[in-house]
Amino acid sequence: MELGIGIGWRPEIADAVEQLPGVDWVEVVAENICPGHLPAALTRLRSRGTRIVPHGVSLGLGGADRPSAQRLADLAERATALGAPLVTEHIAFVRAGGVLTASPQLEAGHLLPVPRTWDALKVLCENVRIAQDSLPVPLALENIAALICWPGEELTEGQFLAELVERTGVGLLIDVANLHTNHVNRGENPATALDELPVEAIAYVHVAGGTERDGIWHDTHAHPVTEPILDILSDLRARVSPPGVLLERDDDFPAEEELAAELTTIRGRVTGQRGVRGGEARAPEGPGARPRIAGAPARPHTAPVVHAPTESGSPDAREGVALSQAALLSALVAGTPAPEGFDSQRLHVQSRALAAKRADVVAKVAPELPEILGDGYRPAFLAYAKGRPMHAGYRRDALDFAEQLLVAGRPDDDNTRRLLTCWWEERAAAHPPRRGTRLVRAARAALVRW
C-alpha cells in the first residue's frame, strides 16, 4: 500500500498542512479526535482524497494487562470514521499495577520501553493478536525511543521486532529518529537493528527531530531533523522502498516554509535524488511486488536465527511482567527505590522527563492554569507531581493539582487564589475539600500503598 510523503497533522499547523505542496497523507493522534466531530481541516483533507492514519498512544500493548476493550473500540471507531487504510500504535507500556500486582494502577503519561525478554514478547504477542482481532484495518507497531535499559534483556531490538512480526504478522512503523535516540542513549547500532528486523514488514517510517543535552538525546519532536537521523533514513531506503515516510512535529512549530523544506529534504533521501552521507539510496531490486502493507525489500531478510525457549516464555509471564513493570513505574513516578539492575542516574533523568512532560500536557489540556499561575505554574506543578503518580489521566490531574494548591492555601496572592478557585469550581464541585478532608484522603491513599 503506497502512502507517499506525509506529515503529522496537529491543530496548530492545520492551515499550513492544507497548503503544503506534495503532502500525500497525514497521521493524527487517535486520542485527540472525536469521530462524530472531526476538525473541519481534517474533513477538507479527506474530501481532497488525502489519506488519514490514526496513531494511538494509550493502548499500552506492551503492558502486562490485556488491552482495554473500550480503548480498542475507540481506536476502531476512529479508523472507520477516517476511512483509514491502517492504524498504528507503539511497542510500549504506559501503565502498570492493578489487579495483577494487587497494587494501585499507575499511569506513566508517556511511552516506556518493554523489556526485550521472551516472557515480555509472549505477552506482547498475545496483546497484539487481541488488538488485531478488534480492529477493522491492519495494525502496525512503532519502535520507541528510550532513556533507560532493562537489565537481563535476551534479545536485541531487531531480533525482538523480527520475532514479533513472525508470530503475529503485524506491520512495523519504523521511527528512524528513535533508532538514533537508542544509539546515543543505549549504545545500539541502528545499522544492526536494520540488518536484523524484517524490512519487508515496514508499513511506513517516522522521521523527527530532537536535541542532545548532557550526552543524552531527547526525542522532542520540537527541533529540526538532524543529519544523523536522515542518514539512518538513507540506510533504510538502501534496503527497502518504504511505502510511506512521515515527518513528525509536536511542539515549537516552525513557519510553513521550514516545514516544506524539511519535507523536501526527506523526499530527496527517499527518492535518492541527493547524495547522502549514509550511502546512496537505490531503487529496490527485482520485480517490486509488495506483500501485505509493506515495501519491497532490496535484499532478503538475513538476520541470524534466534531460538526461543522451549516453552516460549513461562506460563505466568503476565504476572512476572506486571511485577517488573510496576516496580519500574513506581520508581519513576512515585519515588520508590530503583529496581535492582537499573542505572539509578538514568532513572532519575527519566523521572524528571516524565514530570516535565506531565506538566506540559496538563498545561495544554488546561491552558487556564499557566495563565492564572503565570511563572509559578511549572515549579508548583513539579512540586505537586513529586511523589503523586497520575491515576486517571491528564484532566483529572489538572483538577487534583488545583485542589492541592487551594487546600494548602495557595497561591499566596488573594486575586490569583480567587481565579484558581473559580476555575476549579466550574469543573469539579461547589467547594474544594477542606484541609481535614484532604488529610483523610492522603492517609487512606498511604494505607492502600502500604
Residue pairs with C-beta under 8 A, 6 or more apart in sequence:
1 85
1 86
1 203
1 243
1 290
1 293
2 243
2 244
3 24
3 25
3 51
3 53
3 85
3 204
3 243
3 244
3 246
4 24
4 25
4 244
5 22
5 23
5 24
5 244
5 245
5 246
5 263
5 266
5 267
5 270
6 23
6 24
6 25
6 26
6 27
6 51
6 53
6 204
6 244
6 245
6 246
6 247
7 17
7 20
7 23
7 26
7 27
7 246
7 247
7 249
7 259
7 263
8 26
8 27
8 28
8 55
8 246
8 247
8 248
8 249
8 250
9 17
9 26
9 27
9 28
9 41
9 42
9 45
9 52
10 29
10 249
10 250
10 253
11 39
11 41
12 253
13 249
13 253
13 256
13 259
14 39
14 41
14 42
15 41
16 253
16 256
16 259
17 23
17 26
17 41
17 45
18 41
18 44
18 45
19 256
20 256
20 259
20 260
20 263
21 260
22 263
22 264
22 267
23 50
23 263
24 50
24 51
24 244
25 50
25 51
25 52
25 53
25 244
25 246
26 42
26 45
26 50
26 51
26 52
26 53
27 52
27 53
27 54
27 55
27 88
27 246
27 248
28 42
28 52
28 53
28 54
28 55
28 82
29 54
29 55
29 56
29 57
30 54
30 55
30 56
30 57
30 74
30 75
30 78
30 87
31 56
31 57
31 58
31 74
33 39
33 42
33 54
33 78
35 77
35 78
35 80
35 81
36 81
38 46
38 81
38 82
42 52
42 82
45 52
46 52
46 82
46 83
51 83
51 84
51 85
52 82
52 83
52 84
53 82
53 84
53 85
53 86
53 87
53 88
53 204
54 75
54 78
54 79
54 82
54 84
54 87
54 88
55 87
55 88
55 89
56 71
56 75
56 87
56 88
56 89
56 90
57 89
57 90
57 94
57 111
58 71
58 94
59 67
59 68
59 71
59 72
59 75
59 89
59 90
59 94
59 131
60 67
60 92
60 93
60 94
60 95
61 67
61 89
61 90
61 91
61 92
61 124
61 127
61 128
61 131
61 141
62 90
62 91
62 92
62 93
62 114
62 120
62 123
62 124
62 127
63 93
63 94
63 95
63 96
63 127
63 321
63 325
64 93
64 96
64 100
64 123
64 318
64 319
64 321
64 322
64 325
65 95
65 98
65 99
65 100
65 318
65 322
66 126
66 127
66 130
67 127
67 130
67 131
67 134
69 134
72 130
72 131
72 134
72 135
73 134
75 87
75 89
75 135
76 134
76 135
76 136
78 84
78 87
79 86
79 87
79 135
79 136
79 137
80 136
84 137
85 137
85 138
85 293
86 137
86 138
86 139
86 140
86 171
86 203
86 293
87 135
87 137
87 138
87 139
87 140
88 139
88 140
88 141
88 142
88 173
88 203
89 131
89 139
89 141
89 142
90 111
90 141
90 142
90 144
91 114
91 124
91 141
91 142
91 143
91 144
91 161
91 164
92 111
92 112
92 113
92 114
92 144
93 108
93 112
93 114
93 325
93 329
94 107
94 108
94 109
94 110
94 111
94 112
95 105
95 106
95 107
95 108
95 329
96 105
96 106
96 108
96 322
96 325
96 326
96 328
96 329
96 330
97 103
97 104
97 105
97 106
97 322
97 326
97 329
97 330
98 104
98 105
98 322
100 318
100 319
100 322
100 323
101 322
101 323
101 326
103 326
103 449
104 389
104 391
104 448
104 449
105 391
106 326
106 329
106 330
106 333
106 334
106 389
106 390
106 391
107 333
107 389
107 390
107 391
107 392
107 393
108 329
108 332
108 333
108 354
108 390
109 354
109 357
109 358
109 361
109 390
109 394
110 353
110 354
110 357
111 144
112 146
112 325
112 328
112 329
112 332
113 144
113 146
113 148
113 150
114 120
114 124
115 150
115 152
115 153
115 321
115 324
116 150
116 153
116 154
116 155
116 156
116 157
116 159
116 160
117 150
117 152
117 153
117 154
117 155
118 154
118 155
118 308
118 309
118 312
118 313
119 313
119 314
119 317
119 320
119 321
120 317
120 321
121 155
121 160
121 163
121 164
121 167
121 313
122 312
122 313
122 317
123 313
123 317
123 318
123 321
124 164
125 164
125 167
125 168
128 139
128 141
128 164
128 168
128 170
129 168
131 139
132 139
132 168
132 169
132 170
138 171
138 203
138 292
138 293
139 170
139 171
140 170
140 171
140 172
140 173
140 203
140 204
140 293
141 164
141 170
141 171
141 172
141 173
142 172
142 173
142 174
142 175
142 178
142 206
143 157
143 161
143 172
143 173
143 174
143 175
143 178
143 179
143 193
144 175
144 178
145 175
145 177
145 178
145 181
145 182
145 185
145 217
145 219
146 181
146 182
146 185
146 186
147 185
147 216
147 346
147 349
147 350
147 353
148 342
148 343
148 346
148 347
148 350
149 186
149 342
149 343
149 346
150 341
150 342
151 340
151 341
151 342
152 341
155 163
155 306
156 188
156 192
156 193
156 196
157 182
157 188
157 193
157 196
157 197
158 192
158 193
158 194
158 195
158 196
158 197
158 303
159 196
159 303
159 304
159 306
161 172
161 193
161 196
161 197
161 198
162 196
162 197
162 198
162 301
162 303
162 306
163 306
163 308
164 170
165 171
165 172
165 197
165 198
165 201
166 198
169 292
170 201
171 201
171 202
171 203
171 292
171 293
171 294
172 197
172 198
172 201
172 202
172 203
172 294
173 202
173 203
173 204
173 205
173 206
174 197
174 202
174 205
174 206
174 236
174 242
175 205
175 206
175 207
175 208
176 190
176 205
176 206
176 207
176 229
176 232
176 233
176 236
177 206
177 207
177 208
177 209
177 210
177 219
177 225
177 229
177 248
178 206
178 219
179 188
179 190
179 193
179 194
179 232
180 190
180 210
180 217
180 226
180 228
180 229
180 232
181 210
181 217
181 218
181 219
182 188
182 190
182 193
183 189
183 190
184 212
184 215
184 216
184 217
185 216
185 217
190 232
190 235
191 235
194 232
194 235
194 236
194 239
195 302
195 303
196 303
196 304
197 301
197 303
198 301
198 303
199 236
199 239
199 240
199 294
199 295
199 297
199 298
199 301
200 240
200 291
200 294
200 295
200 296
200 297
200 301
201 292
201 294
202 236
202 240
202 242
202 243
202 294
202 295
203 243
203 244
203 293
203 294
204 242
204 243
204 244
204 245
204 246
205 233
205 236
205 242
205 244
205 245
205 246
206 246
206 248
207 225
207 229
207 230
207 233
207 245
207 246
207 247
207 248
207 266
208 219
208 221
208 225
208 229
208 247
208 248
208 249
209 220
209 221
209 222
209 223
209 224
209 225
209 226
209 229
209 249
210 217
210 218
210 219
210 220
210 221
210 223
210 226
210 229
211 217
211 218
211 220
211 223
212 218
216 349
218 353
220 250
220 251
221 248
221 249
221 250
221 251
222 249
222 250
222 251
222 252
223 252
224 254
224 258
224 262
225 247
225 262
225 265
225 266
227 277
230 265
230 266
230 269
230 276
230 278
231 276
231 277
231 278
232 278
233 245
233 266
233 269
233 270
233 278
234 269
234 276
234 277
234 278
234 279
234 280
234 281
235 278
235 279
236 242
237 269
237 270
237 272
237 281
237 282
238 278
238 279
238 280
238 281
238 282
238 298
239 297
239 298
239 299
240 284
240 295
240 296
240 297
240 298
241 283
241 284
241 288
241 295
241 296
241 298
242 270
242 295
243 290
243 293
243 294
243 295
245 266
245 270
247 259
247 262
247 263
247 266
249 259
251 360
253 259
265 274
267 273
268 274
269 276
269 281
270 281
271 281
272 280
272 281
272 282
272 283
282 298
284 295
284 296
284 297
284 298
285 298
285 299
286 296
288 296
289 296
290 296
314 320
324 339
327 336
327 339
328 339
328 342
329 389
330 336
330 389
331 337
331 338
331 339
331 342
331 347
331 351
332 347
332 350
332 351
332 354
333 351
333 354
333 355
333 389
333 390
334 387
334 389
334 449
335 386
335 387
338 344
338 347
355 382
355 385
355 386
356 382
358 381
358 385
358 390
358 394
358 397
359 377
359 378
359 381
359 382
359 385
361 394
362 369
362 381
362 394
362 397
362 398
362 401
363 369
363 370
363 377
365 394
365 395
365 398
366 395
366 398
368 423
369 377
369 381
369 398
369 401
369 402
369 420
369 423
370 377
370 378
372 416
372 419
372 420
372 423
373 380
373 411
373 416
373 420
374 416
376 411
380 401
380 405
380 410
380 411
381 401
384 401
384 404
384 405
385 401
388 400
388 404
390 396
390 397
399 424
399 427
399 428
402 420
402 423
402 424
403 424
403 428
403 432
403 433
403 438
404 438
405 411
405 420
406 417
406 420
406 421
406 424
406 432
407 432
407 433
407 434
407 435
407 438
408 435
409 417
410 417
411 417
411 420
421 432
424 432
425 431
425 432
433 441
